[in-house]
Amino acid sequence: MEKILISACLIGDRCRYDGEASPYPFVEKLKKKYVLVPYCPEIEAGLPVPRVPAEILQGQVINKDGKNLTKVYEEAAAKSVSLCKLLGIHIAILKDGSPACGARLIHDGKFSGKKIPGLGITAKRLIHAGVKVYADTDELAFLLADRDKDLPEREMERYGMVKSDRAKEILKERQRSERKKESHQSKEKEKIFSHPRKNHAKRFSHSSFSKKKNYSQGKRKNSFSYNKKKAK
C-alpha cells in the first residue's frame, strides 16, 4: 500500500500547542487505501506539550514570549523530507494554520487570531522536495478514486498518483508524444525563420537589378529616339 505523511494531530495524537488533537474524519477512509505515517514537526523539534504558541512573522518562527524557534522548526522540516525519501512518500496531508504544517493558511504573526495565505516551515520544505502537500481543509475525495480507471491521466500526473505500472506507462507515452510535437514545431520554426532572409535578399537583389536594367535600357532607348529626331 502507498504511504501518506500526515500531521500526527489529525489522527488523534494530542500534540498541539494546547495539548489537544485535531481529529480528521477522513482518516478512517484513507486507512483503507493507504498506510498513514504520522509526523509532528513540533514534537520532532523537541518542543513540549503543551507549549507556548508560535507564529511566523517575516519568515521567522517566534513564540508568544518572543523566543525565536526558526532553527528547530527548520531542522524538523528537514527530518520530514528525509523520512519521505526513506519511505518513498510522495503525498502529505498537513494541519492547516500551523506554523509548521500550514499548507494554505498560517496565522499573521501578531497572535491576533487572524489567518493569512502562507506556508508553514515543514509544508514549504516538503513542497520544494517534490512532495504533493494538501491541507486537511482540502477536498481530498480524489485520493479514494481508482487511480487507473476513475482518474484521467492528467489528474494522475497532477496529483502525483503514478504508482501503478499502467499509469506510469500512460504518462511516459504522453511525455514522448509531447517531445515529438515540440521537436516537430522546432523544425518548422527553423524552416520558417532561417531561410526567408536569404530568399528575401535574393528577391530584393534580383528585383533591384531588373529595375536598374529596365531603367537603363529605357534611358538608352529614349536617348536614341531623341538623337534620331534631332538628326532629322
Backbone as numpy.savetxt, mean C-alpha at the origin, in Angstrom:
# Nx Ny Nz CAx CAy CAz Cx Cy Cz
-3.75 -24.60 9.49 -4.59 -23.39 9.49 -3.72 -22.14 9.49
-4.20 -21.14 8.78 -3.47 -19.87 8.73 -3.55 -19.16 10.07
-2.52 -18.40 10.39 -2.46 -17.70 11.68 -2.76 -16.21 11.51
-3.37 -15.63 12.52 -3.65 -14.19 12.55 -3.13 -13.64 13.88
-2.38 -12.56 13.82 -1.95 -11.87 15.04 -3.11 -11.00 15.52
-3.41 -11.07 16.80 -4.55 -10.32 17.32 -4.21 -9.70 18.67
-4.70 -8.50 18.90 -4.47 -7.84 20.19 -5.02 -8.73 21.30
-4.20 -8.99 22.32 -4.59 -9.91 23.39 -5.87 -9.51 24.10
-6.10 -8.20 24.22 -7.31 -7.74 24.92 -8.58 -8.13 24.17
-8.47 -8.35 22.85 -9.65 -8.69 22.05 -10.11 -10.12 22.28
-9.21 -10.98 22.76 -9.62 -12.37 23.03 -9.94 -12.58 24.51
-9.96 -11.48 25.25 -10.39 -11.58 26.65 -9.30 -11.39 27.69
-8.05 -11.21 27.29 -6.97 -10.98 28.27 -7.14 -9.60 28.93
-7.03 -9.57 30.23 -7.17 -8.29 30.95 -5.81 -7.58 30.97
-5.48 -6.97 29.85 -4.16 -6.34 29.73 -4.24 -4.86 29.34
-5.43 -4.31 29.32 -5.57 -2.89 29.02 -4.98 -2.04 30.14
-4.81 -0.76 29.87 -4.22 0.14 30.87 -5.05 0.17 32.15
-6.37 -0.06 32.02 -7.25 -0.02 33.20 -7.47 -1.40 33.81
-6.73 -2.40 33.33 -6.86 -3.75 33.88 -8.03 -4.53 33.33
-8.66 -4.02 32.30 -9.82 -4.69 31.71 -9.46 -5.28 30.34
-10.41 -6.04 29.79 -10.26 -6.60 28.44 -11.21 -5.87 27.49
-11.10 -6.15 26.20 -12.01 -5.58 25.20 -12.53 -6.73 24.34
-13.39 -7.58 24.89 -13.86 -8.77 24.18 -14.40 -8.45 22.78
-13.96 -9.25 21.82 -14.33 -9.03 20.42 -15.22 -10.19 19.98
-16.51 -9.96 19.76 -17.45 -11.04 19.46 -17.08 -11.88 18.23
-16.39 -11.28 17.29 -16.05 -11.96 16.04 -14.97 -13.04 16.24
-14.35 -13.03 17.42 -13.25 -13.96 17.70 -13.69 -15.42 17.55
-14.86 -15.77 18.07 -15.32 -17.15 18.03 -15.46 -17.68 16.61
-15.91 -16.82 15.71 -16.03 -17.23 14.31 -14.66 -17.38 13.66
-13.75 -16.47 13.99 -12.40 -16.52 13.42 -11.66 -17.79 13.85
-11.92 -18.22 15.08 -11.24 -19.41 15.61 -11.53 -20.66 14.78
-12.65 -20.68 14.08 -13.02 -21.85 13.28 -12.18 -21.98 12.01
-11.57 -20.85 11.59 -10.80 -20.88 10.34 -9.34 -20.53 10.52
-8.99 -19.92 11.67 -7.62 -19.44 11.87 -7.09 -19.80 13.26
-5.79 -19.80 13.35 -5.14 -19.89 14.65 -4.86 -18.46 15.09
-5.47 -18.02 16.18 -5.30 -16.65 16.64 -4.12 -16.58 17.61
-3.17 -15.70 17.29 -1.97 -15.54 18.10 -2.09 -14.22 18.87
-2.37 -14.27 20.17 -2.55 -13.03 20.95 -1.22 -12.32 21.19
-1.28 -10.99 21.15 -0.07 -10.20 21.38 -0.46 -8.86 21.99
0.17 -8.50 23.08 -0.06 -7.20 23.70 1.26 -6.44 23.75
1.43 -5.42 22.94 2.68 -4.66 22.91 3.05 -4.05 24.25
2.05 -3.58 24.99 2.34 -2.95 26.28 2.91 -3.95 27.28
2.36 -5.17 27.26 2.88 -6.21 28.16 4.29 -6.59 27.73
4.50 -6.72 26.42 5.83 -7.05 25.90 6.84 -5.93 26.20
6.33 -4.73 26.34 7.20 -3.59 26.67 7.56 -3.58 28.15
6.97 -4.48 28.94 7.29 -4.56 30.36 6.46 -3.65 31.23
5.38 -3.11 30.67 4.53 -2.20 31.44 3.57 -2.99 32.33
3.23 -2.45 33.50 2.35 -3.17 34.43 0.88 -3.06 34.04
0.05 -3.87 34.69 -1.41 -3.82 34.54 -2.00 -3.72 35.94
-2.79 -2.69 36.23 -3.05 -1.53 35.38 -1.84 -0.61 35.31
-1.94 0.42 34.45 -0.83 1.34 34.26 -1.37 2.74 33.94
-0.48 3.70 34.02 -0.85 5.08 33.68 -1.11 5.14 32.17
-2.25 5.66 31.73 -2.55 5.72 30.29 -1.52 6.55 29.53
-1.31 6.15 28.28 -0.35 6.85 27.43 -1.00 7.17 26.08
-0.53 8.24 25.46 -1.03 8.63 24.15 0.13 9.12 23.29
-0.11 9.18 21.99 0.92 9.63 21.05 0.78 11.14 20.80
1.87 11.84 20.98 1.91 13.28 20.71 3.16 13.59 19.93
2.97 14.07 18.70 4.10 14.42 17.81 5.07 13.25 17.64
4.49 12.07 17.46 5.30 10.88 17.19 5.91 10.23 18.40
5.70 10.80 19.59 6.25 10.26 20.83 5.12 9.71 21.72
5.40 8.60 22.39 4.42 8.03 23.31 4.69 8.58 24.71
3.76 9.36 25.20 3.91 10.03 26.50 2.75 9.60 27.40
3.07 9.17 28.62 1.97 8.82 29.52 1.46 10.06 30.26
0.40 9.89 31.00 -0.27 11.03 31.62 0.61 11.72 32.66
1.63 11.01 33.14 2.56 11.61 34.11 3.72 12.34 33.43
3.70 12.34 32.10 4.76 13.03 31.35 5.96 12.16 31.01
5.90 10.88 31.30 7.04 10.00 31.02 7.04 9.55 29.57
8.22 9.62 28.93 8.34 9.23 27.52 8.58 7.71 27.44
7.65 7.03 26.80 7.71 5.56 26.69 7.97 5.10 25.25
8.38 6.02 24.40 8.54 5.71 22.97 9.48 4.53 22.74
10.59 4.50 23.43 11.60 3.46 23.21 11.04 2.06 23.47
10.35 1.88 24.59 9.83 0.54 24.91 8.69 0.15 23.98
7.92 1.13 23.52 6.86 0.85 22.56 7.46 0.42 21.22
8.54 1.06 20.81 9.21 0.71 19.56 9.81 -0.70 19.65
10.38 -1.03 20.80 10.96 -2.36 20.99 9.88 -3.44 20.91
8.73 -3.16 21.51 7.62 -4.11 21.47 7.08 -4.26 20.05
7.08 -3.16 19.31 6.62 -3.21 17.92 7.56 -4.07 17.06
8.85 -3.93 17.31 9.84 -4.73 16.58 9.66 -6.22 16.89
9.32 -6.54 18.12 9.08 -7.94 18.51 7.88 -8.51 17.76
6.87 -7.69 17.54 5.66 -8.15 16.83 6.00 -8.53 15.39
6.88 -7.74 14.77 7.30 -8.04 13.40 8.09 -9.35 13.37
8.98 -9.53 14.32 9.78 -10.76 14.39 8.88 -11.98 14.59
7.84 -11.82 15.42 6.91 -12.91 15.67 6.15 -13.29 14.40
5.73 -12.27 13.65 5.00 -12.53 12.41 5.88 -13.26 11.39
7.13 -12.85 11.31 8.05 -13.51 10.38 8.31 -14.95 10.80
8.46 -15.17 12.10 8.74 -16.51 12.63 7.58 -17.47 12.36
6.35 -16.99 12.55 5.18 -17.85 12.42 4.50 -17.75 11.05
5.05 -16.93 10.17 4.45 -16.79 8.83 3.10 -16.11 8.85
2.97 -15.10 9.71 1.70 -14.37 9.84 1.66 -13.19 8.87
0.55 -13.08 8.13 0.41 -12.00 7.15 -0.78 -11.08 7.44
-1.56 -11.42 8.46 -2.75 -10.63 8.81 -2.73 -10.33 10.31
-3.13 -9.10 10.67 -3.22 -8.73 12.08 -4.52 -7.98 12.33
-5.16 -8.26 13.46 -6.36 -7.54 13.87 -6.03 -6.88 15.20
-6.06 -5.55 15.22 -5.59 -4.82 16.40 -6.68 -3.93 17.00
-6.52 -3.66 18.30 -7.48 -2.82 19.02 -7.31 -1.37 18.62
-8.34 -0.80 18.03 -8.26 0.58 17.54 -8.24 1.57 18.71
-7.57 2.70 18.52 -7.49 3.75 19.53 -6.29 3.65 20.44
-5.64 2.48 20.43 -4.48 2.26 21.31 -3.23 2.95 20.76
-2.36 3.47 21.64 -1.11 4.08 21.16 -0.17 3.04 20.53
-0.43 1.78 20.81 0.37 0.71 20.20 -0.37 0.09 19.02
-1.64 -0.24 19.21 -2.39 -1.04 18.23 -3.35 -0.26 17.33
-3.52 1.02 17.57 -4.47 1.78 16.75 -4.21 1.62 15.26
-5.19 1.07 14.55 -5.03 0.84 13.12 -5.78 1.86 12.26
-6.68 2.60 12.89 -7.44 3.64 12.18 -7.39 4.96 12.96
-7.56 4.85 14.28 -7.61 6.04 15.12 -6.68 5.91 16.32
-6.21 7.04 16.79 -5.47 7.10 18.06 -5.99 8.32 18.82
-5.68 8.40 20.11 -6.10 9.57 20.88 -5.22 10.78 20.50
-5.74 11.96 20.76 -5.09 13.18 20.27 -3.83 13.59 21.01
-3.45 12.85 22.07 -2.22 13.17 22.79 -2.41 14.18 23.90
-3.65 14.63 24.10 -3.94 15.64 25.13 -4.78 15.07 26.26
-5.04 13.75 26.20 -5.85 13.06 27.21 -7.22 13.72 27.37
-7.76 14.14 26.23 -9.07 14.80 26.21 -10.20 13.82 25.90
-9.83 12.60 25.54 -10.84 11.62 25.15 -11.16 11.67 23.67
-10.61 12.65 22.98 -10.85 12.79 21.55 -9.92 11.89 20.74
-10.46 11.28 19.69 -9.66 10.42 18.81 -9.48 11.09 17.45
-8.32 10.85 16.85 -7.98 11.42 15.55 -7.43 10.31 14.65
-7.47 10.50 13.33 -6.89 9.49 12.44 -5.40 9.32 12.71
-4.94 8.10 12.76 -3.53 7.85 13.01 -3.25 6.38 13.26
-1.97 6.06 13.38 -1.54 4.68 13.60 -0.77 4.56 14.90
-1.02 3.45 15.60 -0.23 3.15 16.78 1.16 2.69 16.37
2.07 2.64 17.31 3.46 2.29 17.03 3.60 0.88 16.44
2.93 -0.09 17.03 2.99 -1.47 16.54 2.28 -1.61 15.20
1.12 -0.98 15.06 0.37 -1.05 13.81 1.21 -0.52 12.65
1.86 0.61 12.87 2.69 1.22 11.83 3.85 0.30 11.44
4.50 -0.30 12.43 5.65 -1.16 12.15 5.21 -2.42 11.38
4.07 -2.98 11.73 3.57 -4.16 11.03 3.22 -3.85 9.58
2.61 -2.71 9.36 2.25 -2.31 8.00 3.50 -2.15 7.15
4.51 -1.50 7.70 5.77 -1.32 6.98 6.44 -2.65 6.67
6.17 -3.67 7.50 6.75 -5.00 7.29 5.93 -5.83 6.30
4.83 -5.27 5.81 4.03 -5.97 4.80 2.87 -6.78 5.36
2.59 -6.64 6.65 1.47 -7.34 7.26 0.18 -6.55 7.00
-0.89 -7.25 6.64 -2.19 -6.60 6.44 -2.81 -6.34 7.80
-2.93 -5.08 8.16 -3.40 -4.71 9.50 -4.84 -4.19 9.44
-5.69 -4.75 10.29 -7.10 -4.34 10.37 -7.43 -3.97 11.81
-8.44 -3.12 11.95 -8.90 -2.71 13.28 -10.10 -3.55 13.68
-10.34 -3.66 14.97 -11.50 -4.42 15.44 -12.80 -3.73 15.04
-12.72 -2.49 14.58 -13.91 -1.76 14.13 -14.19 -1.96 12.64
-13.30 -2.65 11.92 -13.49 -2.90 10.50 -14.51 -4.01 10.27
-15.09 -4.02 9.07 -15.96 -5.11 8.66 -15.07 -6.24 8.14
-14.97 -7.32 8.88 -14.02 -8.38 8.56 -14.68 -9.70 8.14
-15.92 -9.63 7.71 -16.63 -10.84 7.29 -15.92 -11.54 6.13
-15.19 -10.77 5.33 -14.50 -11.37 4.17 -13.48 -12.42 4.60
-13.00 -12.32 5.83 -12.02 -13.29 6.31 -12.62 -14.69 6.47
-13.95 -14.76 6.53 -14.62 -16.05 6.69 -15.04 -16.62 5.35
-14.86 -15.86 4.27 -15.26 -16.33 2.94 -14.34 -17.44 2.47
-14.87 -18.26 1.56 -14.03 -19.28 0.92 -13.13 -18.55 -0.04
-11.86 -18.47 0.29 -10.94 -17.60 -0.45 -10.77 -18.02 -1.91
-10.95 -19.32 -2.20 -10.75 -19.79 -3.57 -12.00 -19.64 -4.43
-13.19 -19.55 -3.77 -14.43 -19.56 -4.54 -15.21 -18.26 -4.43
-15.32 -17.76 -3.20 -16.20 -16.61 -2.98 -15.55 -15.26 -3.29
-14.22 -15.20 -3.22 -13.54 -13.93 -3.46 -12.91 -13.89 -4.84
-13.09 -12.80 -5.58 -12.39 -12.65 -6.86 -10.91 -12.48 -6.62
-10.10 -12.74 -7.66 -8.65 -12.69 -7.49 -8.18 -11.33 -7.00
-8.84 -10.24 -7.43 -8.41 -8.91 -7.00 -8.54 -8.75 -5.49
-9.65 -9.30 -4.93 -9.85 -9.20 -3.49 -8.83 -10.07 -2.75
-8.52 -11.25 -3.29 -7.53 -12.10 -2.66 -6.19 -11.39 -2.59
-5.85 -10.69 -3.69 -4.58 -9.98 -3.73 -4.60 -8.81 -2.75
-5.72 -8.11 -2.69 -5.85 -6.92 -1.84 -5.66 -7.28 -0.36
-6.28 -8.37 0.06 -6.23 -8.74 1.46 -5.10 -9.70 1.80
-4.24 -9.98 0.84 -3.10 -10.85 1.10 -3.51 -12.29 1.31
-4.67 -12.65 0.80 -5.18 -14.00 1.02 -4.76 -14.91 -0.13
-3.51 -15.27 -0.14 -2.95 -16.02 -1.26 -2.26 -17.30 -0.78
-2.81 -17.88 0.25 -2.15 -19.05 0.81 -2.29 -20.28 -0.08
-3.47 -20.48 -0.67 -3.69 -21.69 -1.46 -2.89 -21.64 -2.76
-2.54 -22.82 -3.25 -1.78 -22.92 -4.50 -2.57 -22.35 -5.66
-3.88 -22.59 -5.65 -4.71 -22.11 -6.75 -4.74 -20.58 -6.78
-4.90 -19.98 -5.61 -4.94 -18.52 -5.54 -3.60 -17.93 -5.96
-2.52 -18.56 -5.53 -1.19 -18.08 -5.91 -1.01 -18.15 -7.42
-1.48 -19.25 -8.02 -1.32 -19.41 -9.47 -2.13 -18.36 -10.23
-3.32 -18.05 -9.71 -4.16 -17.02 -10.33 -3.43 -15.68 -10.33
-2.84 -15.34 -9.20 -2.14 -14.07 -9.08 -0.88 -14.03 -9.94
-0.16 -15.16 -10.00 1.04 -15.22 -10.83 0.68 -15.03 -12.30
-0.40 -15.68 -12.74 -0.84 -15.56 -14.13 -1.24 -14.12 -14.45
-1.90 -13.49 -13.50 -2.30 -12.09 -13.70 -1.08 -11.18 -13.81
-0.09 -11.44 -12.94 1.13 -10.64 -12.97 1.88 -10.82 -14.28
1.94 -12.08 -14.78 2.59 -12.33 -16.07 1.88 -11.60 -17.20
0.55 -11.63 -17.15 -0.25 -10.95 -18.17 -0.01 -9.45 -18.14
0.07 -8.88 -16.93 0.30 -7.44 -16.81 1.70 -7.06 -17.31
2.69 -7.92 -17.03 4.04 -7.65 -17.51 4.10 -7.68 -19.03
3.41 -8.64 -19.65 3.38 -8.71 -21.11 2.71 -7.48 -21.70
1.62 -7.06 -21.05 0.90 -5.87 -21.52 1.78 -4.64 -21.44
2.48 -4.49 -20.31 3.37 -3.34 -20.13 4.50 -3.36 -21.15
5.03 -4.55 -21.43 6.11 -4.69 -22.41 5.63 -4.30 -23.79
4.41 -4.74 -24.13 3.84 -4.41 -25.44 3.61 -2.91 -25.57
3.07 -2.31 -24.50 2.83 -0.86 -24.52 4.13 -0.09 -24.66
5.17 -0.58 -23.99 6.48 0.07 -24.06 7.03 0.04 -25.49
6.88 -1.12 -26.16 7.36 -1.25 -27.53 6.59 -0.34 -28.47
5.28 -0.25 -28.25 4.45 0.62 -29.08 4.86 2.08 -28.93
5.17 2.47 -27.68 5.61 3.84 -27.43 6.93 4.14 -28.14
7.82 3.14 -28.15 9.11 3.31 -28.82 8.90 3.53 -30.31
7.96 2.77 -30.89 7.68 2.92 -32.32 7.14 4.31 -32.63
6.28 4.77 -31.73 5.63 6.07 -31.96 6.58 7.23 -31.77
7.38 7.16 -30.71 8.18 8.32 -30.32 9.63 8.30 -30.81
10.14 7.16 -31.27 11.54 7.12 -31.67 11.74 7.51 -33.13
10.74 7.28 -34.01 10.93 7.52 -35.44 10.39 8.84 -35.97
9.33 9.37 -35.42 8.74 10.57 -36.03 9.70 11.71 -36.27
10.64 11.93 -35.40 11.56 13.05 -35.59 12.36 12.88 -36.88
12.89 11.63 -37.07 13.67 11.37 -38.29 12.79 11.54 -39.52
11.59 10.93 -39.47 10.69 11.03 -40.62 10.28 12.47 -40.87
10.03 13.16 -39.77 9.65 14.56 -39.90 10.78 15.36 -40.53
12.02 15.06 -40.11 13.18 15.77 -40.65 13.32 15.49 -42.14
13.08 14.20 -42.52 13.18 13.85 -43.94 12.11 14.57 -44.73
10.87 14.56 -44.20 9.79 15.23 -44.92 10.06 16.73 -45.04
10.57 17.27 -43.94 10.83 18.71 -43.93 11.90 19.07 -44.94
13.01 18.29 -44.96 14.10 18.60 -45.87 13.68 18.38 -47.32
12.87 17.31 -47.55 12.43 17.02 -48.89 11.50 18.11 -49.42
10.55 18.49 -48.55 9.61 19.52 -48.98 10.30 20.86 -49.19
11.28 21.15 -48.32 12.02 22.41 -48.45 12.81 22.43 -49.75
13.43 21.28 -50.05 14.23 21.20 -51.27 13.35 21.37 -52.50
12.15 20.72 -52.43 11.23 20.82 -53.56 10.78 22.25 -53.77
10.48 22.93 -52.65 10.03 24.32 -52.76 11.12 25.19 -53.36
12.37 24.98 -52.90 13.48 25.77 -53.41 13.69 25.50 -54.89
13.57 24.20 -55.25 13.79 23.81 -56.63 12.73 24.43 -57.53
11.47 24.30 -57.09 10.37 24.88 -57.87 10.50 26.38 -57.97
10.93 27.00 -56.89 11.06 28.46 -56.87 12.14 28.90 -57.85
13.29 28.18 -57.81 14.41 28.56 -58.68 14.06 28.32 -60.15
13.34 27.19 -60.42 12.94 26.91 -61.79 11.97 27.97 -62.30
11.04 28.36 -61.41 10.08 29.40 -61.80 10.77 30.72 -62.05
11.80 30.99 -61.23 12.52 32.26 -61.37 13.27 32.30 -62.70
13.92 31.13 -63.06 14.64 31.09 -64.34 13.67 31.20 -65.51
12.52 30.54 -65.35 11.53 30.57 -66.41 11.02 31.99 -66.65
10.72 32.67 -65.54 10.23 34.05 -65.63 11.28 34.97 -66.22
12.54 34.74 -65.83 13.63 35.55 -66.33 13.80 35.34 -67.82
13.67 34.11 -68.31 13.81 33.79 -69.73 12.70 34.45 -70.52
11.46 34.37 -69.95 10.33 34.99 -70.65 10.51 36.50 -70.76
11.01 37.10 -69.70 11.21 38.55 -69.69 12.26 38.96 -70.72
13.38 38.22 -70.80 14.44 38.54 -71.74 13.97 38.34 -73.18
13.14 37.33 -73.38 12.62 37.06 -74.72 11.75 38.20 -75.20
10.89 38.67 -74.29 10.03 39.79 -74.62 10.83 41.05 -74.90
11.89 41.25 -74.09 12.72 42.43 -74.23 13.44 42.41 -75.58
13.88 41.20 -76.02 14.56 41.06 -77.29 13.65 41.45 -78.44
12.38 41.09 -78.37 11.42 41.45 -79.40 11.26 42.95 -79.46
